[in-house]
């Protein structure tokens, strides 16, 4: 017999729009017990958290860009029917939220200490509180209606009862918006619950985010200890939470959540020490499952949940993303991720090798970032990288710049642009603000020109460049169960889309700023002696499309690759190594071919990165030429000769820009890395100031 309790769906503290409904599920046995688990809200989202023994799990329901309703689901005590109670609150105008680049995602404003403080307000123990997404509420609230499921400590609802509870809530949301996906985020035990719901509802458009799912419970490292826990005298049970706290999370990563990476090392160490001092007394609370009977019940519940979910993996039709910690001391999460990837037909994996079991409470893990970087975020059944794109947030920008920080530090990039009157100025004053704009240029060796270029546009102009990238980055062919969140994922966060006429059309129609390298990988992986050789297709691929929308085309040149490395062996040299060609062709088997032989040197062909020898860095230089407007050039849609003439003009401008930079860099007294750093040491300046360069 289940004990008297209420389980409720609480609204996230950081929804972009106010909820119209609340969800409350009453256990059928016993009277209603009053509870207050609706979280305070700042934005329009709601989150559902379901906890396993170790940590809270969450269900994220309903994609959001435009207004949508929250809801309360209440089970009637007499007949168990679903009741929807409307509660109108605030903003009902239905306006879509528009996020600007570098929007505030709130990451770091909520810490693990806030998680403990909030959890204590509603429960004797931390298990089942629904606060597992505390660190992510504000960011998620910009894109979702987020709801958290709270399961009281003394609740004894069997697993199938919990499945039906979540299932009914999902069916209500599906009835309200059948064309929108519903996201279920399940952490530990919640992963089993999310899989069970998905298996029972194959026709509902679900996206599952499973964080260290407890489907591997039968292989837990702690499995030999569970029988001992049952036999443990009540007097000794108080030691269990303390012991479990040592295997649940990584305290250093938890304490680092609110620390800025840009701080000096001494300051970071001081803040880390302070955070640890405040956090460590709380860690035993992380596993504070009281009393003993509750712990035993939870263990049995997880065992049932794992068996139920594992027996139905074949029936899961939803998109699934598994997030696995490499240092999970409670569950074999890394191995389990590989098993699930093999067992579920549409399953992808991202590994976090330095994280513990409580992944979502640790530093460096942004759930919304992961969802978007893996292309799992969508507003309808069909994924569209233009319509579904959310600009990069401030935290994401800082994190990405830290990742490429060494390259930026070594190359000291300088950017120039050309005004309408032909005058060259330092900075991006000559770059158009209004779109659509296509920036067309030369792709440096290995694409090392990208980080500084993207950074300058975001910091100087507040513009996100939508890069046109090789379609292989989006196919997922090279992904496997050992994949980590890496460079290709970050490119998607920054707005990259695959090469295709349809995406170029959509971006132009959307007035976007588009970054295009016609030479593509052929330029970026060029041979010896081809430094600064513009290798483009024989025919225009973008000019007529630009003319259709009256877009502005800005040709630009970049130089500096020969100042950071020399090519030791190019593809032609590597091809002489036995079996190398066979190896390359095997890697490229089944890859996307989007250019044929009529494209000349850039046609799809066997290619591989060269072997390079780094050297003392010089400096990167960028020059954006005079903007070319295509307004009034609609004749190019039919006049191929006119289109080709403009195409050759753009190509010539790119070559001229590089020629100018190659000549002028000889006059730069700080082209050399050592000279540049000596100057910065002698004349320390603010981060926004640059070391001087040549005179224009």
Long-range contacts (C-beta under 8 A, 24 or more apart in sequence): 1-29, 1-156, 2-27, 2-28, 2-29, 2-30, 2-155, 2-156, 2-157, 2-158, 2-161, 3-27, 3-29, 3-30, 3-154, 3-155, 3-156, 4-29, 4-30, 4-31, 4-33, 5-30, 5-33, 5-152, 5-154, 5-155, 5-156, 5-157, 6-32, 6-33, 6-34, 6-35, 6-152, 7-149, 7-150, 7-151, 7-152, 7-155, 7-157, 7-162, 7-165, 8-35, 8-37, 8-38, 8-149, 8-150, 9-46, 9-48, 9-72, 9-73, 9-147, 9-148, 9-149, 9-150, 9-169, 10-37, 10-38, 10-39, 10-46, 10-47, 10-48, 10-130, 10-147, 10-148, 10-149, 10-150, 11-38, 11-39, 11-41, 11-45, 11-46, 11-47, 11-70, 11-146, 11-147, 11-148, 12-39, 12-41, 12-43, 12-45, 12-46, 12-47, 12-133, 12-137, 12-140, 12-141, 12-146, 12-147, 12-148, 13-39, 13-40, 13-41, 13-42, 13-137, 13-138, 13-141, 14-41, 14-42, 14-43, 14-45, 14-106, 14-137, 14-138, 14-139, 14-140, 14-141, 14-146, 15-41, 15-42, 15-43, 15-44, 15-45, 15-46, 15-70, 15-141, 15-145, 15-146, 16-43, 16-44, 16-45, 16-64, 16-97, 16-141, 16-142, 17-43, 17-44, 17-45, 17-64, 17-67, 17-68, 17-90, 17-91, 17-97, 17-145, 18-44, 18-89, 18-90, 18-91, 19-44, 19-46, 19-69, 19-70, 19-71, 19-87, 19-89, 19-145, 20-69, 20-70, 20-71, 20-86, 20-87, 20-88, 20-89, 20-92, 21-69, 21-70, 21-71, 21-72, 21-84, 21-85, 21-86, 21-87, 22-70, 22-71, 22-72, 22-85, 22-87, 23-70, 23-71, 23-72, 23-73, 23-74, 23-147, 23-169, 24-72, 24-73, 24-74, 25-73, 25-74, 25-75, 25-165, 25-168, 25-169, 26-74, 26-75, 26-76, 26-77, 27-75, 27-155, 27-157, 27-161, 28-75, 28-77, 28-80, 31-77, 32-77, 35-122, 35-150, 35-152, 36-122, 37-122, 37-130, 37-150, 39-118, 39-131, 39-137, 39-148, 41-141, 42-138, 42-141, 43-138, 43-141, 43-142, 44-68, 44-91, 44-97, 44-141, 44-145, 45-137, 45-140, 45-141, 45-142, 45-143, 45-144, 45-145, 45-146, 45-147, 46-70, 46-145, 46-146, 46-147, 46-148, 47-130, 47-133, 47-137, 47-140, 47-144, 47-146, 47-147, 47-148, 47-185, 48-130, 48-146, 48-147, 48-148, 48-149, 48-166, 48-169, 49-128, 49-129, 49-130, 49-131, 49-132, 49-133, 49-148, 49-149, 49-150, 49-187, 49-190, 50-128, 50-130, 50-149, 50-151, 50-162, 50-166, 50-186, 50-189, 50-190, 50-193, 51-126, 51-127, 51-128, 51-129, 51-130, 51-132, 51-151, 51-187, 51-188, 51-189, 51-190, 52-127, 52-187, 52-188, 52-189, 52-190, 52-214, 52-298, 52-302, 53-127, 53-188, 53-189, 53-287, 53-289, 53-295, 53-298, 53-299, 53-302, 54-127, 54-188, 54-244, 54-248, 54-286, 54-287, 54-330, 54-357, 54-358, 55-127, 55-132, 55-187, 55-188, 55-248, 55-286, 55-357, 55-358, 55-360, 55-361, 56-119, 56-126, 56-127, 56-128, 56-129, 56-130, 56-131, 56-132, 56-133, 56-148, 56-187, 56-190, 57-132, 57-185, 57-186, 57-187, 57-188, 57-189, 57-190, 57-191, 57-193, 57-211, 58-130, 58-132, 58-133, 58-146, 58-148, 58-149, 58-185, 58-186, 58-187, 58-190, 58-360, 59-147, 59-148, 59-149, 59-166, 59-183, 59-184, 59-185, 59-186, 59-190, 59-193, 59-194, 60-133, 60-140, 60-144, 60-146, 60-147, 60-183, 60-184, 60-185, 60-209, 61-144, 61-145, 61-146, 61-147, 61-169, 61-170, 61-173, 61-182, 61-183, 61-184, 62-144, 62-145, 62-173, 62-177, 62-180, 62-182, 62-183, 63-143, 63-144, 63-180, 63-181, 63-182, 63-183, 63-377, 63-378, 63-379, 64-97, 64-142, 64-143, 64-144, 64-145, 65-96, 65-97, 65-143, 65-379, 66-94, 66-95, 66-96, 66-97, 67-91, 67-92, 67-93, 67-94, 67-95, 67-96, 68-145, 68-176, 68-177, 68-180, 69-145, 69-176, 70-145, 70-147, 71-169, 71-172, 71-173, 71-176, 73-165, 73-168, 73-169, 73-172, 75-165, 82-168, 82-172, 84-172, 97-142, 99-142, 99-390, 99-391, 99-393, 100-391, 100-462, 101-391, 101-392, 101-397, 101-458, 101-462, 101-463, 101-464, 102-391, 102-392, 102-393, 102-394, 102-397, 102-458, 102-462, 103-142, 103-391, 103-393, 103-394, 104-138, 104-393, 104-394, 105-138, 105-139, 105-142, 105-366, 105-368, 105-393, 105-394, 105-395, 105-396, 106-137, 106-138, 106-139, 107-135, 107-136, 107-138, 107-139, 107-257, 107-366, 107-393, 107-395, 108-257, 108-258, 108-259, 108-260, 108-395, 109-138, 109-258, 110-134, 110-135, 110-137, 110-138, 111-135, 111-257, 111-258, 111-275, 112-254, 112-255, 112-257, 112-279, 112-282, 112-361, 113-278, 113-279, 113-282, 115-361, 116-282, 116-285, 116-286, 120-285, 122-150, 123-150, 123-152, 123-153, 124-153, 124-290, 125-153, 125-288, 125-289, 125-290, 125-294, 126-285, 126-286, 126-287, 126-288, 126-289, 127-153, 127-287, 127-288, 127-289, 127-294, 127-298, 128-152, 128-153, 128-155, 132-187, 132-190, 132-360, 132-361, 133-185, 133-360, 133-367, 134-361, 135-257, 135-360, 135-361, 136-360, 136-366, 136-367, 136-368, 139-366, 139-367, 139-368, 139-369, 139-393, 139-395, 140-367, 140-368, 142-368, 142-390, 143-368, 143-377, 143-390, 144-183, 153-289, 153-290, 153-294, 154-294, 156-297, 158-301, 158-304, 159-192, 159-193, 159-196, 159-301, 159-304, 159-305, 159-308, 160-308, 162-193, 163-193, 163-196, 163-197, 163-200, 163-308, 166-193, 166-197, 167-197, 167-200, 167-201, 170-197, 170-201, 170-204, 170-206, 171-201, 171-204, 174-204, 174-205, 179-380, 179-381, 180-205, 180-379, 180-380, 181-205, 181-206, 181-207, 181-378, 181-380, 181-381, 182-206, 182-207, 183-207, 183-208, 183-209, 183-371, 184-208, 184-209, 185-209, 185-211, 185-367, 186-210, 186-211, 186-213, 187-211, 187-212, 187-359, 187-360, 188-212, 188-213, 188-214, 188-331, 188-357, 189-214, 189-298, 189-301, 189-302, 189-305, 191-215, 191-309, 192-302, 192-305, 192-306, 192-308, 192-309, 193-305, 193-309, 195-309, 195-312, 195-313, 195-316, 196-305, 196-308, 196-309, 196-312, 198-316, 198-317, 198-318, 198-320, 199-309, 199-312, 199-313, 199-315, 199-316, 200-312, 200-315, 202-315, 202-316, 202-317, 202-318, 205-318, 205-381, 206-318, 206-319, 207-318, 207-319, 207-320, 207-321, 207-376, 207-378, 208-316, 208-318, 208-319, 208-320, 208-321, 209-321, 209-323, 209-367, 209-370, 209-371, 209-376, 210-320, 210-321, 210-322, 210-323, 210-340, 211-323, 211-359, 211-360, 212-323, 212-324, 212-325, 212-328, 212-330, 212-331, 212-333, 212-336, 212-357, 212-359, 213-309, 213-322, 213-333, 213-336, 213-340, 214-302, 214-305, 214-306, 214-331, 215-306, 215-309, 215-310, 215-336, 215-340, 216-306, 216-331, 216-332, 216-333, 216-335, 216-336, 216-339, 217-302, 217-303, 217-305, 217-306, 217-331, 218-303, 218-306, 219-331, 219-332, 219-335, 219-336, 220-330, 220-331, 220-332, 221-247, 221-329, 221-330, 221-331, 221-332, 222-247, 222-330, 226-299, 229-295, 229-296, 229-299, 230-296, 232-292, 234-292, 237-291, 237-292, 237-295, 240-287, 240-289, 240-295, 241-284, 241-285, 241-286, 241-287, 241-288, 241-289, 241-290, 242-284, 242-287, 244-286, 244-287, 245-283, 245-284, 245-285, 245-286, 245-287, 246-283, 247-329, 247-330, 247-357, 248-283, 248-286, 248-287, 248-329, 248-330, 248-356, 248-357, 248-358, 249-283, 249-286, 249-356, 249-357, 249-358, 249-361, 249-362, 250-327, 250-354, 250-355, 250-356, 250-358, 250-362, 251-276, 251-279, 251-280, 251-283, 252-276, 253-354, 253-355, 253-356, 253-362, 253-363, 253-364, 254-279, 254-358, 254-361, 254-362, 254-363, 255-279, 255-363, 256-362, 256-363, 256-364, 257-361, 257-362, 257-363, 259-363, 260-398, 261-398, 261-399, 261-402, 262-398, 262-402, 286-358, 313-340, 313-343, 313-344, 314-343, 316-344, 316-345, 317-345, 317-346, 318-346, 319-346, 319-376, 320-344, 320-346, 320-347, 320-348, 321-347, 321-348, 321-349, 321-350, 321-370, 321-371, 321-374, 321-376, 322-347, 322-348, 322-349, 322-350, 323-349, 323-350, 323-352, 323-359, 323-370, 324-349, 324-350, 324-351, 324-352, 325-351, 325-352, 325-355, 325-356, 325-357, 325-359, 326-351, 326-352, 326-353, 326-354, 326-355, 327-353, 327-354, 327-355, 327-356, 328-355, 328-356, 328-357, 329-356, 329-357, 330-357, 331-357, 333-357, 337-481, 338-481, 338-482, 341-480, 341-481, 342-481, 348-374, 348-476, 348-479, 348-483, 349-479, 349-480, 349-481, 349-482, 349-483, 350-374, 350-483, 350-484, 350-485, 350-489, 351-481, 351-482, 351-483, 351-484, 352-484, 352-485, 353-484, 364-399, 366-395, 366-396, 366-399, 369-393, 369-396, 369-493, 370-485, 370-489, 372-492, 372-493, 373-485, 373-489, 373-490, 373-492, 373-493, 374-485, 374-489, 374-492, 375-474, 375-492, 384-506, 385-492, 385-497, 385-498, 385-503, 386-466, 386-497, 386-503, 386-506, 386-507, 386-510, 386-512, 387-506, 389-466, 389-495, 391-464, 391-495, 392-458, 392-464, 392-493, 392-494, 392-495, 396-493, 397-458, 400-490, 400-493, 400-494, 401-451, 401-455, 403-490, 404-451, 407-448, 407-451, 407-452, 408-451, 408-452, 408-455, 410-564, 410-617, 410-673, 411-448, 411-452, 411-560, 411-564, 411-617, 411-618, 411-619, 411-620, 412-619, 412-620, 412-670, 412-673, 412-676, 412-690, 412-691, 413-452, 413-453, 413-456, 413-560, 413-619, 413-620, 413-621, 413-622, 414-619, 414-620, 414-621, 414-622, 414-690, 414-693, 415-452, 415-453, 415-456, 415-460, 415-621, 415-622, 415-623, 415-624, 416-621, 416-622, 416-623, 416-624, 416-696, 417-623, 417-624, 418-623, 418-624, 418-625, 418-626, 418-627, 419-626, 420-626, 420-627, 422-626, 424-623, 424-660, 424-696, 425-696, 426-693, 426-696, 427-460, 428-456, 428-457, 428-460, 428-461, 428-624, 430-624, 430-626, 430-627, 431-457, 431-461, 431-463, 431-554, 431-624, 431-627, 432-552, 432-554, 432-627, 433-461, 433-463, 434-511, 435-510, 435-511, 435-512, 435-513, 435-551, 435-552, 436-507, 436-508, 436-509, 436-510, 436-511, 436-512, 436-513, 436-514, 436-546, 436-549, 436-551, 436-552, 437-512, 437-513, 437-514, 437-551, 437-552, 437-553, 437-554, 437-627, 438-508, 438-514, 438-516, 438-542, 438-546, 438-551, 438-552, 438-553, 438-554, 439-465, 439-513, 439-514, 439-515, 439-516, 439-554, 439-556, 439-624, 440-516, 440-517, 440-518, 440-542, 440-553, 440-554, 440-555, 440-556, 440-650, 440-654, 441-516, 441-517, 441-555, 441-556, 441-557, 441-558, 441-654, 441-657, 442-517, 442-519, 442-523, 442-532, 442-534, 442-556, 442-557, 442-558, 442-654, 442-658, 443-517, 443-519, 443-520, 443-523, 443-524, 444-523, 444-524, 444-558, 444-559, 444-560, 444-561, 444-620, 445-524, 445-525, 445-526, 445-531, 445-561, 445-565, 445-567, 445-610, 445-612, 446-524, 446-525, 446-609, 446-612, 447-524, 448-561, 448-564, 448-620, 449-558, 449-560, 449-561, 449-620, 449-622, 452-620, 452-622, 453-515, 453-558, 453-622, 454-494, 456-622, 457-513, 463-513, 464-494, 464-495, 464-513, 465-494, 465-495, 465-513, 465-514, 465-515, 466-495, 466-496, 466-497, 466-507, 466-512, 466-513, 466-514, 466-515, 467-491, 467-494, 467-495, 467-496, 467-497, 467-514, 467-515, 468-496, 468-497, 468-498, 468-499, 468-503, 468-504, 468-514, 468-515, 468-516, 468-517, 469-496, 469-497, 469-498, 469-499, 470-498, 470-499, 470-520, 470-521, 470-592, 471-498, 471-499, 471-500, 471-592, 471-594, 472-591, 472-592, 473-498, 474-498, 475-591, 475-592, 477-590, 477-591, 499-594, 500-594, 501-545, 504-542, 504-545, 505-545, 508-545, 508-546, 508-548, 508-549, 508-551, 509-549, 516-542, 518-542, 518-602, 519-602, 520-595, 520-602, 521-607, 522-601, 522-602, 522-607, 523-602, 525-571, 525-607, 525-608, 525-609, 525-610, 526-570, 526-610, 527-567, 527-570, 527-571, 527-572, 527-610, 528-567, 528-570, 528-572, 528-573, 528-610, 531-561, 531-562, 532-559, 532-562, 532-658, 532-662, 534-651, 534-654, 534-655, 534-658, 535-601, 535-602, 536-600, 536-602, 536-651, 537-595, 537-599, 537-600, 537-602, 538-598, 538-599, 538-600, 539-598, 539-599, 539-644, 539-647, 540-643, 540-644, 540-646, 540-647, 543-630, 543-636, 543-643, 543-644, 543-646, 543-647, 543-650, 544-636, 544-637, 544-643, 546-630, 547-630, 547-633, 547-634, 547-636, 547-637, 547-643, 548-634, 548-637, 549-630, 550-629, 550-630, 550-631, 550-632, 550-633, 551-630, 552-627, 552-628, 552-629, 552-630, 553-627, 553-628, 553-630, 553-650, 554-624, 554-625, 554-627, 554-628, 555-624, 555-625, 555-628, 555-650, 555-651, 555-653, 555-654, 555-657, 556-622, 556-623, 556-624, 556-625, 556-654, 556-657, 557-622, 557-623, 557-625, 557-654, 557-655, 557-656, 557-657, 557-658, 557-659, 557-660, 557-661, 558-620, 558-621, 558-622, 558-623, 558-658, 558-661, 559-620, 559-621, 559-658, 559-661, 559-662, 559-665, 560-618, 560-619, 560-620, 560-621, 562-618, 563-615, 563-617, 563-618, 563-619, 563-671, 564-614, 564-615, 564-617, 564-618, 565-612, 565-613, 565-614, 565-615, 566-612, 566-613, 566-615, 567-610, 567-611, 567-612, 567-613, 568-610, 568-611, 568-612, 568-613, 569-610, 569-611, 570-610, 571-606, 571-607, 571-608, 571-610, 573-611, 574-608, 574-610, 574-611, 575-606, 580-608, 581-606, 584-608, 616-672, 616-673, 616-674, 617-673, 618-665, 618-671, 618-672, 618-673, 619-665, 619-668, 619-670, 619-671, 619-672, 619-673, 619-676, 619-693, 621-661, 621-664, 621-665, 621-693, 622-661, 623-657, 623-658, 623-660, 623-661, 624-657, 625-653, 625-654, 625-656, 625-657, 626-653, 628-653, 664-694, 664-696, 665-694, 667-694, 667-695, 668-693, 668-694, 669-694
